Every structure is written in C-alpha cells, then in structure tokens.
Amino acid sequence: MRPRKDDEALVDVLDVVLRDGAILRADVIVSVADIPLVGIKLTAAIAGMATMQEYGLFEEWDLEHRRSAITRRQYGDRDQSIAIGDRSSDERP
C-alpha cells in the first residue's frame, strides 16, 4: 500500500489546533566540545484567538484593539476631514 496525501487530514489537524490549541515547549542547549555555552527555553501557544481569550492570553492585545476600533469609529470621519483640509491648504500657493 502506497502512502497518499490526504488534504482532509491537514484540515482536521488545523481545526483541532485552532479550536483546542497546542503548547509547544523546547529546551535547547548549545555546546562546543561538551561545554554548554547557551541555554534556551522556548514556549509557544498556538490556537485560534477565541481559544486564546478563553484561557486569558492576549487580553491586553484584545482590549487595545477594541479601544482603537471604537476610537476609529467615533473620530475616524473627523480625522479624515482634517487630513483632507490640511492637504488642500498645503496645495494652495
């Protein structure tokens, strides 16, 4: 039996990772002549934004983006008209 590429399997894996999330941890030690020089400890969380927010990750990022969206909605038109007004005054001789 020959292995075959199954596109649905990749979609299923991505669905599970985005829905449930995954934590990747790695410890790396760089050595020369059996002498450890550098140690690196890495941790990465991979998940969809809804899952990240459920676990309390990216709360500050989420709040900041919501505030900026509200500000753009409230003052976006006024800022654009000011910018247009500034450009037109710069173009005058």
C-alpha positions, 0 to 999 in steps of 0.5 A: 500500500502506497502512502497518499496525501490526504488534504482532509487530514491537514484540515482536521489537524488545523481545526483541532489546533485552532479550536483546542490549541497546542503548547509547544515547549523546547529546551535547547542547549548549545555546546562546543566540545561538551561545554554548554555555552547557551541555554534556551527555553522556548514556549509557544501557544498556538490556537485560534484567538477565541481559544486564546481569550478563553484561557486569558492570553492576549487580553491586553492585545484584545482590549487595545484593539477594541479601544482603537476600533471604537476610537476609529469609529467615533473620530475616524470621519473627523480625522479624515476631514482634517487630513483632507483640509490640511492637504488642500491648504498645503496645495494652495500657493 
